[in-house]
Amino acid sequence: MAPVPPPVSLRLGRNGAKALDDLARLRGVTKAEAARQAIEEAAERERRKGGLRAEAARLMEDPAYAEEALELVELLEELA
């Protein structure tokens, strides 16, 4: 069984507290559950963004891809 992490205390401020209240109400969950969901969702978005950045960097290192991308940009400029 995994150890239970310690509780976290946050100072949300007026806007953060209202946003948390709204999120909890809209999702029909407690504020604690809404906060957990929001944190997990934000972390997943950051992981995906990191993966996309790495993929873009890898593609730009591929000369064939870079050439194709430049050709596409030129075509789009002609069409504009």
Buried (B, 14 or more C-beta within 10 A) or exposed (E): EEEEEEEEEEEEEEEEEEBBEEBBEEEEBEBEEBBEBBEEEEEEEEEEEEEEEEEEEEEEEEEEEEEEEEEEEEEEEEEE
